Amino acid sequence: MSSPTAPSPDPGFRRLVYPLALSVGVGFGAILYGTSVLITSSAAGAQFSLSLLSLAFSGSVLTGAAAAVPVGRYADRHGIRAVVALGGLLVFMGFLGFAVSSSGWQVLAAWWLLIGPGSTMVLFEPAFIAMQQWFTREQRNRAAGTLTLITGLAGPEFIPSVSYLVEAFGWRTTAVLLGASVLVVSGLTAGWALRAAPVPQRLEEPESASPGGAEAQGVKRGLPAGFLLLSIAVALTMAVLEAFNVHRIARFEAAGFDPSVVAWWAAAVGLLSLPARFLLPVLANRLDSAKLYMGLTVLIIPAVLLAVRGTEAWEMYGHFILFGLLFGAFIPLQAVIMSDWYSGATFGTLMGIQAVGIALGRAAGPAAVGWLAETPWGYPSGMALLVLLLGLSLGLLLIAARRRTRG
């Protein structure tokens, strides 16, 4: 039986983290921020209904979830280089298919069969699995902060850029360009930077020296203490964040604001999020990561409340400022909590299992808000639902932390 091997103290931090962060950022910008522009009435929304486009996006999240556990298991054994390369190719083919679609079923096929599985391979989960393999605890918290700090630039870069491209060249050409950007950057990252990545060890024992390491093998005996509740809580939070990623421009457009003005505010959200993206994961080296996550949840609820009515300028400004300052820290803190509680040889598999739950939330949030937006209750009812989800998430995380302590 092989013995556990701790991650190398510094296997080329800059060589590995910065290109991977750029790859994730481009994927995030194209798939999420680009989509928030493409679904508007001045782009694909002029040809396809908001319900269809929301269904396409939400369905892609679910099909991505179907690949999450196999991707996590593969990464546990072989690393993420091939995962990143294949994901970039699938996303490109999906955007190409979307660009040439003339009917609803073609849109759904492009998103569900290609972009969905591809996104699972080029967004955050594989990157966090790799950082767990490469670095010590303190370094991987810094790496998580660095990753999300760099990816935080995706919003300010992609939203205005995609808006300009749609106006100048049309949404179909823009979709092809978005897919090509993911293909090129992920391919270069896999082909150059990840060649230097350490090969994962095939561990058969838990990392006894790591916090929560004794439970790393829990996936073989049953889920570890608190894991299910933590995953549901995170999934609910991600449902809220994803709903805003997809609908924030359309939501304030429906309230009477100029879409171009809202797009610039949405881009500013990415800049506002930069400090928290880096500082809070690093702060987790000194403070309890779960408590930091719960504090963020409490603080972001007023930002969501401001979007319930959203007809006054101060409500829009207040929403974007508060939301922007806080939302970017949720994803890295989720990874830090998982690393603190469940690090070990099967970390990638557990991340994959949790990614399924997160995907359900990410799919349900935008779909529910999109459906409510086209009912007589409109977007305000969707925003009120998101407030309730945050409250439920907070309660579940409190229970998960207590069970984890008792476990």
Stockholm file with secondary structure:
# STOCKHOLM 1.0

chainA/1-407         MSSPTAPSPDPGFRRLVYPLALSVGVGFGAILYGTSVLITSSAAGAQFSLSLLSLAFSGSVLTGAAAAVPVGRYADRHGIRAVVALGGLLVFMGFLGFAVSSSGWQVLAAWWLLIGPGSTMVLFEPAFIAMQQWFTREQRNRAAGTLTLITGLAGPEFIPSVSYLVEAFGWRTTAVLLGASVLVVSGLTAGWALRAAPVPQRLEEPESASPGGAEAQGVKRGLPAGFLLLSIAVALTMAVLEAFNVHRIARFEAAGFDPSVVAWWAAAVGLLSLPARFLLPVLANRLDSAKLYMGLTVLIIPAVLLAVRGTEAWEMYGHFILFGLLFGAFIPLQAVIMSDWYSGATFGTLMGIQAVGIALGRAAGPAAVGWLAETPWGYPSGMALLVLLLGLSLGLLLIAARRRTRG
#=GR chainA/1-407 SS CCCCCCCCSCSCHHHHHHHHHHHHHHHHIIIIIHHHHHTSTTTGGGTSCHHHHHHHHHHHHHHHHHHHHHHHHHHHHHCSHHHHHHHHHHHHHHHHHHHTCCSHHHHHHHIIIIIHHHHHHHSHHHHHHHHHHHSCHHHHHHHHHHHHHHHTTHHHHHHHHHHHHHHHHCHHHHHHHHHHHHHHHHHHHHHTGGGGSCCCCCCCSCCTTSTTGGGTTHHHHSCCTTHHHHHHHHHHHHHHHHHHHHHHHHHHHHTTCCHHHHHHHHHHHHHHTHHHHHHHHHHTTTSCHHHHHHHHHHHHHHHHHHHHHCCSHHHHHHHHHHHHHHGGGHHHHHHHHHHHHHCSTTHHHHHHHHHHHHHHHHHHHHHHHHHHHTSTTHHHHHHHHHHHHHHHHHHHHHHHHHHHHHC
#=GC SS_cons         CCCCCCCCSCSCHHHHHHHHHHHHHHHHIIIIIHHHHHTSTTTGGGTSCHHHHHHHHHHHHHHHHHHHHHHHHHHHHHCSHHHHHHHHHHHHHHHHHHHTCCSHHHHHHHIIIIIHHHHHHHSHHHHHHHHHHHSCHHHHHHHHHHHHHHHTTHHHHHHHHHHHHHHHHCHHHHHHHHHHHHHHHHHHHHHTGGGGSCCCCCCCSCCTTSTTGGGTTHHHHSCCTTHHHHHHHHHHHHHHHHHHHHHHHHHHHHTTCCHHHHHHHHHHHHHHTHHHHHHHHHHTTTSCHHHHHHHHHHHHHHHHHHHHHCCSHHHHHHHHHHHHHHGGGHHHHHHHHHHHHHCSTTHHHHHHHHHHHHHHHHHHHHHHHHHHHTSTTHHHHHHHHHHHHHHHHHHHHHHHHHHHHHC
//
